[in-house]
Amino acid sequence: MEAIAVALPLLIGVLCGMTASLEEQAGKFHVLLGSTSPKIVAYVSKVFMLLFLEICSIGLALFIYFIGLKFILKVPDLSYDIFIMGGAWLVAGSVVLYCIYFFISCMFGMGASVLIGGAGLLMTALMNTGLGDAIWKFNPWAWGIRLSSLNEVLHFKEVNQGHHPLLMHEINSGVLMMVFGIICTIIASLIWFSKWEGRKTFE
């Protein structure tokens, strides 16, 4: 699960960059900007499509992982709910990233999106270490990997029961910051797209 979480920022950067590049090649974003009225509907549909593709990709990766554990490694008593919940946290934690990377892709092109995606990969990996213990709640690149990891730790029987309140506090505070970040980012992205007329207009 951590490998998927670390790779997600780069994959999102590439996917958003390719999507914006196709829109630009199809007519300088005129299809995206003028296909529906209001044009925010087209933007929301595009973001939802990207999120749906991510859900399918993570679901497929988990399915292959389950098959390998069950039938190849013969692991007994698999806790499927831990992995499913972890995948759900990864999807929820990437909503802000999709808005950020799609904005970067539309404004500056695929190269910038991929570059920042690579930086996000490194950021996510660092936030999963001790360096991120104090600041991960305020970093969108850390939400998915941290919440999925905390969810896994919470289900381990070996974990001292006295640590559960601390884990729940970490999870709840992280979720609160994530929800706040998602709401603010979505509002900001909708305001931006409603006023945006295409990259070439500003060049």
C-alpha positions, 0 to 999 in steps of 0.5 A: 500500500505504501508503494502505491501511495508514494507513486501516486503523486507522480502518476497523478501528475502524468495523468493530469498532464496528459489530460490537459495536453489532449485538451490543448491539442484538441482545440486550445482548451475550447472543447473543455471551456465551451462544451457545456454551460456553465463550463464548471460542469465540464471541469467537475466532470473531468476531475471526477473522471480522473478520480474514477480512473484512480479508483479503478487503478487502485482497485485493480492493484489491490485485486492482484495483490489479494490474488498473490497473497491468497493463491501464491503465498497462501497467506491465511486469514487475510483482512481485506477491510484493512486494504480496502480502507487503505485504498479509500484513504488514498483516493480521498487524500488525492482529491486535492492533488488532482485539483492542484496538478490539473491546475498546473497542467492547464496553466503551465503544461505537462512538463511542469505537472510531471516535474512537480509530480516527481517532487510530490513523490519525494515529499510523500516518501519523506512525510512517511518517515519521522520527518513528517510526524509533526507536519503531515496533517498540513501537507496534502501529499502526506494525507493518503499515505499517513491515513492509510498507514495509521489505519493499518496500525490501528487494526494490528492486534499487537498494538497496545490498547493504550495507544488507540486513543492517540492513534484515533486522535491522529486519524481524526485530526488528519481527516479534519484537516483533509476535509478542510483542505478538500473543501477549500481547494475545490472552491478555489479551483471552481472559482479559477476555472470559471474565470479561466479562458485558456492558456493561450489567451494569457501568452 
